[in-house]
Amino acid sequence: MPEHTTWFTFVLQHIQSTLEHNTQLIGKSYVAGQDPTWLSFEPILMSLVIAGFLVLVGIIVSSKENNVDDAVIPDDSLTLRTFMEAFLGYFYDLASSVMDPARAKKYFPLIATSSCFVFFSNILALMPGMPVPTTSLSITLGTALVVFILFNIYGLLTNGMDYIKHLMGPAWYLAPLVFPIEVISLSVRPITLAVRLMLNMAVDHLILSIMLGLCALILPLPVMILGCLVVVVQTLVFTLLTCIYIGLATEHAEH
């Protein structure tokens, strides 16, 4: 997404000289081959803010769950605890429907972390002037690569070399044909995860900004309603594909 000004940009201006000095550490962009600017740090630093916010939410919610007697009694109104319970409960049920409950529980830390990071990053797109980390391909690709690396590790730990043999097809004489296709299919997964999420969130945020520029009162409302749907759907799609990839990688060889 093109670089644009947000409130976070004005915050970073106070350390602009330091950021400009460290731009060489990032290196050129992979797609366009362009040199980074000090604004290139904005999605990276904002993603760290989201990560810190999630750690704080985890501490607050878990502190209320320590008392078992109070934890079993739901709050009377919508609170941070009830929201997170409903949110994570939905994605745990989703993971259980894709794979068996035992594996869903085992791999839920990755599933829950990715869903929370994507959701809370996406929801910033509904707030005009807010930086949205998931509009940057660097952030979405980094998130997708974490999922890619871990589900392959899970597959190797579960099935050992049978995980590699599975990529070679049902018969040895088909391996020269099937193996390259399977490797390409496997390698494309993080790219599809990253590009789909980045494009949808970037376009949604851009359209909302344009509508606000045209008319800040009534015209943006339909776009914001559509944006709510985009935020939810993109979080669901990313998490669902993560569950599917983990489920396929950790399925026992005989299945």
Beta strands, then each sheet from edge to edge (+ up, - down):
end
